[in-house]
Amino acid sequence: MKKFASLLFVAILGGGITLGAYKLLEEESQTEVSNLTTTSSFNPVKYNGTPISSTNADFTEAADRTVHAVVHVKNVQTSRQPRSLQEFFYGGGEMRKGLVGAGSGVIISPDGYIVTNNHVIDGATELDVSLNDNRTYKAEVIGTDTKADIALIKIDADDELPYLPFGDSDGVKLGEWVLAVGNPFNLTSTVTAGIISAKARDISEYDSNPQSFIQTDAAINPGNSGGALVNINGELIGINTAITSQTGSYVGYAFAVPSNNARKIVEDIMEYGDVQRGILGVSGTSLNPSIASELDIDAVEGVYVAYVEFESGAKKAGLQKGDIITNIDNTKISKFADLSGYLGTKRPNDVVQVTYSRDGESKTVPVSLLKYSTYVIEKPGLEVREVSAKLLKEYGVKNGVIIAQATNDKLKRYNLKGIVITEIDDETVNSVDDVKRILNDKSPNEPVSLSFVSKGGEKKQIIFQ
């Protein structure tokens, strides 16, 4: 019993000593804090000599401004429903309208111009647009750019509409707060927040369509396509376009077309009726340690020039195969998406300052951009462009247009880039304008006959039903 009492006393004493020590430390800590606040000045942490400060971002004003300028876009299509087996095999049936998809759009002017994604409005017979205040309108398509997945549509309202001003997407910084506003899963006026996760992101480097997206971790789901990505000032810095997901829903990665690119496309459509693309005249690949090792070069950043097009601005400026483009107009070029993204804001005849490295020496030259004239043959799904006389000579033909890429998912698996089309429906093709003229006279249901010539001189003719 005495032993137990002794142990109890020791335990109580130990607890008292611990508590006393804690109070003593607390008093000393408070004294130190008091001394710090009265005798010391605040010295902020610095990064590269610049003070770092943190703020609590307020999204309320930006959100309120944005939700009124983001609309719900519904894609309505007319289809023929066969009522019998005979109508199924030989055509005919009842015409019906149906909603085949929905997305978002951003009002960019008080008179009703709206920018959205091309895939949101593709194939629509009618477009229904709903505003945040539940007013609905019919919209007309002003123009599209399938390559960048941007479309411009317009509604006619009786009064001026709320709209978003374009911001400078080149000026956004990694880690910057952003809001994504749209209509996911038909939930109108939904706002999500996140940061800029990456810039100049190409989702797939092997789809023959180099892109330069803004990546964000703001939640974007089906229905957000065409919606707004804005900064905390409520400025439009991107058009939400895509996600990468194995489930079809958001898993942490979302992508937006930069506002500088979208604005340039919209301005081109409004002024010229189509998109005016300026080309540098080079093709190549992004450098990394693996590719640098294969090429036996030291550089691990930049764009390696694999080919310079004949009569292009790059050719005239003296660029050669093996050059490494590192900078353009004081914008650092680390990968091909940096280059394609910047050139996407330029037009034909614009002059850019290209810095490249050759044999360890750096040089900057002015390069005049040429017009990139393309056209998409909807059937079978091929984008074609002009081809130089020198390249035609290499193919052993006198005329034609060259395939830039396949736009049909089934054809993307084949390496069709670089094949020359010399005839369409037995008519000679000399230019993209000839392609437009021949196909504009055809109905969508008519078969199309294409005559091809490969670089090896092999000729083929294929009829697409």
Stockholm file with secondary structure:
# STOCKHOLM 1.0

chainA/1-465         MKKFASLLFVAILGGGITLGAYKLLEEESQTEVSNLTTTSSFNPVKYNGTPISSTNADFTEAADRTVHAVVHVKNVQTSRQPRSLQEFFYGGGEMRKGLVGAGSGVIISPDGYIVTNNHVIDGATELDVSLNDNRTYKAEVIGTDTKADIALIKIDADDELPYLPFGDSDGVKLGEWVLAVGNPFNLTSTVTAGIISAKARDISEYDSNPQSFIQTDAAINPGNSGGALVNINGELIGINTAITSQTGSYVGYAFAVPSNNARKIVEDIMEYGDVQRGILGVSGTSLNPSIASELDIDAVEGVYVAYVEFESGAKKAGLQKGDIITNIDNTKISKFADLSGYLGTKRPNDVVQVTYSRDGESKTVPVSLLKYSTYVIEKPGLEVREVSAKLLKEYGVKNGVIIAQATNDKLKRYNLKGIVITEIDDETVNSVDDVKRILNDKSPNEPVSLSFVSKGGEKKQIIFQ
#=GR chainA/1-465 SS CHHHHHHHHHHHHHHHHHHHHHHHHHHHHHHHHHHHHHHCCCCCCEETTEECCCCCCCCHHHHHHHHTTEEEEEEEEEEEECSSHHHHHHCCCEEEEEEEEEEEEEECSTTCEEEECHHHHTTCSEEEEECTTSCEEEEEEEEEETTTTEEEEECCCSSCCCCCCBCCGGGCCTTCEEEEEECGGGCCSEEEEEEEEEEEECSCTTSSCCCCEEEECSCCCTTCTTCEEEETTCCEEEEEEEECCSSSSCSSCEEEEEHHHHHHHHHHHHHHSSCCEEECCEEEEECCHHHHHHHTCSCCSSEEEEEECTTSHHHHHTCCTTCEEEEETTEECCSHHHHHHHHTTCCTTCEEEEEEEETTEEEEEEEECEEECEEEETTTTEEEECCCHHHHHHHTCSCCEEEEEECSTTTTTSCCTTCEEEEETTEECCSHHHHHHHHHTSCTTSCEEEEEECTTCCEEEEEEC
#=GC SS_cons         CHHHHHHHHHHHHHHHHHHHHHHHHHHHHHHHHHHHHHHCCCCCCEETTEECCCCCCCCHHHHHHHHTTEEEEEEEEEEEECSSHHHHHHCCCEEEEEEEEEEEEEECSTTCEEEECHHHHTTCSEEEEECTTSCEEEEEEEEEETTTTEEEEECCCSSCCCCCCBCCGGGCCTTCEEEEEECGGGCCSEEEEEEEEEEEECSCTTSSCCCCEEEECSCCCTTCTTCEEEETTCCEEEEEEEECCSSSSCSSCEEEEEHHHHHHHHHHHHHHSSCCEEECCEEEEECCHHHHHHHTCSCCSSEEEEEECTTSHHHHHTCCTTCEEEEETTEECCSHHHHHHHHTTCCTTCEEEEEEEETTEEEEEEEECEEECEEEETTTTEEEECCCHHHHHHHTCSCCEEEEEECSTTTTTSCCTTCEEEEETTEECCSHHHHHHHHHTSCTTSCEEEEEECTTCCEEEEEEC
//
